[in-house]
Amino acid sequence: MIDAPYLLFLGDAPDPLAAKVAQGIRDWRPDMAIGQLRLDGCRADMHLPDMDIPAAVDAGAKTLVIGVANRGGVISQAWKAVLIEALEAGMDIASGLHNLLRDEPDLVAAADKAGRTLHDVRVPTVKYPIADGKRRTGKRCLAVGTDCSVGKMYTALAMEREMHARGMKATFRATGQTGILITGGGVPLDAVIADFMAGSVEWLTPDNDPDHWDLIEGQGSLFHASYSGVTMALIHGGQADALILCHEPTRTHMRGLPDYDLPTLEDLRDTALHLARRVNPDVAVVGISVNTAALSEDAATVLLAEIEERMGLPTVDPFRQGAVRLVDALT
Amino acid sequence: MIDAPYLLFLGDAPDPLAAKVAQGIRDWRPDMAIGQLRLDGCRADMHLPDMDIPAAVDAGAKTLVIGVANRGGVISQAWKAVLIEALEAGMDIASGLHNLLRDEPDLVAAADKAGRTLHDVRVPTVKYPIADGKRRTGKRCLAVGTDCSVGKMYTALAMEREMHARGMKATFRATGQTGILITGGGVPLDAVIADFMAGSVEWLTPDNDPDHWDLIEGQGSLFHASYSGVTMALIHGGQADALILCHEPTRTHMRGLPDYDLPTLEDLRDTALHLARRVNPDVAVVGISVNTAALSEDAATVLLAEIEERMGLPTVDPFRQGAVRLVDALT
């Protein structure tokens, strides 16, 4: 759907978290990213060759992928100059931003003139059904978090990689723009109309072989005042057999909500399990995924052991250690 | 916004619940409804004069309000003939259906030709913010249900009526098409984009006088596999000080989900309270509203007393008894 390879546009990312789209592509489909383009003030770095548009075209880039969340919901003039240059140089543009490429007349005009395509992967292109809650064949695993942006997508992708290495049947199911840009398909859940959220998740994870696992990308958090409804729809639409708890231990408050503490892992376990049993009485919490990127190796090891002891569940950082023990916990 | 009085169109409603839009207008704004129009097979009755289009126009009807949920999500040809006749006779049409009037070329053409207006109240007309979870001034009461269509809107409207009778500051806040058609404003929550659901509820219930109560119309149920995400957004966006539990005691399974039992009132109380505390630690469950329409007076009295004894909370059917005790419980 989107032509590879990509030039990852990092813009003026204020911090690495703002560039999580680019980071996801870099980590999970490194072959698809041949360079990065950063503007003044950019505080993200994918450790790819820095390229301007002519260099990227010379290197064979087919699509400029906007790998960063924009500030204030507006595509700035500083961005526009680069994006129009890319179109004029023969590249497509792919974006998961809320403010759509197609709503920017100058980008549309430049794309039309150059015969290039603007991909807005955030916009649903399917008419989703209303959820019916019926039990489906096959197995499903859902990552749920104490907060947004704690590693739910990474966890699911790492489990898929490990399962494929073992020859297991497994499919990562993207529910956000990064996952969709990485895999070329999925549901842009936060852009779905409220009534169809759970139905879109059912649509994304249909009947399958009894030994096939869907690894469903989580979104938001049941404890996040802005996005909890999206998470709720994933829990009921996803019909998980296995839940993985995801956590970032250095977060001092909920992302974007300075007045809100993080919930405990115990609270997440009990709340998510209670709600998930509604659609699948056999669901179990099978493991914990902790994003220890902000900790030293030693501190991470200590923390993971502490959490494992306290919670009585396999506890790993899949980025540091792989997802072997989480996959073991499924079987 | 919508010109009154109304002719309530009941179409071929398969059962009284399907006509809950009409019933709500009939019960809460009876002065605005001067007649009903029923097609063959209609199983709903508002006990208003039956009128065809010429009779309704003679009686002064300005707007035909579609008071029934249509079957299969399609506006049938049988409906079309009546709707076009209404437009040609000089009436506007107002609808809360998912399939929009504006998406039907023959209706649009007839409205254009006659110079009439098609009101699709289901479509959001506001660019809602993302929720910020900040504490707001004023008080809020939210109705939550064991299921969909158990009387949440009625409960909030009955409480508003009682509070106004006492001279209290209170505003019913509509979150569904019926409530919007009744009050002329609100948020069509089930049609809002996922990311903005909780924000739209914050927008609907802004800072207010310390002694002002918003009576927020509930939607769906935390236990309904299709719509729980919408309910979750109401709980976090609504920031309730008081929760009212709503229940319909003769329901044998969740509405539209034959495989799903209803949760207990205890489960609803504990689950909703736990989630609501996230945004307002002082929230309390203050009362229970039971829709006893399907029970005799005696059976209702016995059941309400049983639930009140079991749950230790004021328990009433506001339709039969008014909302006096629920309002008492707020103060």
Chai-1 contact restraints between the chains, C-beta under 6 A:
chainA,res_idxA,chainB,res_idxB,connection_type,confidence,min_distance_angstrom,max_distance_angstrom,comment,restraint_id
A,I130,B,S226,contact,1.0,0.0,6.0,A-B,restraint_1
A,A131,B,A225,contact,1.0,0.0,6.0,A-B,restraint_2
A,A131,B,S226,contact,1.0,0.0,6.0,A-B,restraint_3
A,G133,B,A225,contact,1.0,0.0,6.0,A-B,restraint_4
A,G133,B,L257,contact,1.0,0.0,6.0,A-B,restraint_5
A,D190,B,A194,contact,1.0,0.0,6.0,A-B,restraint_6
A,D190,B,D195,contact,1.0,0.0,6.0,A-B,restraint_7
A,A191,B,I193,contact,1.0,0.0,6.0,A-B,restraint_8
A,V192,B,A194,contact,1.0,0.0,6.0,A-B,restraint_9
A,I193,B,A191,contact,1.0,0.0,6.0,A-B,restraint_10
A,A194,B,D190,contact,1.0,0.0,6.0,A-B,restraint_11
A,A194,B,V192,contact,1.0,0.0,6.0,A-B,restraint_12
A,A194,B,M197,contact,1.0,0.0,6.0,A-B,restraint_13
A,A194,B,V230,contact,1.0,0.0,6.0,A-B,restraint_14
A,D195,B,D190,contact,1.0,0.0,6.0,A-B,restraint_15
A,M197,B,A194,contact,1.0,0.0,6.0,A-B,restraint_16
A,M197,B,G229,contact,1.0,0.0,6.0,A-B,restraint_17
A,A198,B,S226,contact,1.0,0.0,6.0,A-B,restraint_18
A,F223,B,R278,contact,1.0,0.0,6.0,A-B,restraint_19
A,A225,B,A131,contact,1.0,0.0,6.0,A-B,restraint_20
A,A225,B,G133,contact,1.0,0.0,6.0,A-B,restraint_21
A,A225,B,H236,contact,1.0,0.0,6.0,A-B,restraint_22
A,A225,B,V279,contact,1.0,0.0,6.0,A-B,restraint_23
A,S226,B,I130,contact,1.0,0.0,6.0,A-B,restraint_24
A,S226,B,A131,contact,1.0,0.0,6.0,A-B,restraint_25
A,S226,B,A198,contact,1.0,0.0,6.0,A-B,restraint_26
A,S228,B,M232,contact,1.0,0.0,6.0,A-B,restraint_27
A,S228,B,H236,contact,1.0,0.0,6.0,A-B,restraint_28
A,G229,B,M197,contact,1.0,0.0,6.0,A-B,restraint_29
A,G229,B,G229,contact,1.0,0.0,6.0,A-B,restraint_30
A,G229,B,M232,contact,1.0,0.0,6.0,A-B,restraint_31
A,G229,B,A233,contact,1.0,0.0,6.0,A-B,restraint_32
A,V230,B,A194,contact,1.0,0.0,6.0,A-B,restraint_33
A,M232,B,S228,contact,1.0,0.0,6.0,A-B,restraint_34
A,M232,B,G229,contact,1.0,0.0,6.0,A-B,restraint_35
A,M232,B,M232,contact,1.0,0.0,6.0,A-B,restraint_36
A,A233,B,G229,contact,1.0,0.0,6.0,A-B,restraint_37
A,H236,B,A225,contact,1.0,0.0,6.0,A-B,restraint_38
A,H236,B,S228,contact,1.0,0.0,6.0,A-B,restraint_39
A,L257,B,G133,contact,1.0,0.0,6.0,A-B,restraint_40
A,R278,B,F223,contact,1.0,0.0,6.0,A-B,restraint_41
A,V279,B,A225,contact,1.0,0.0,6.0,A-B,restraint_42
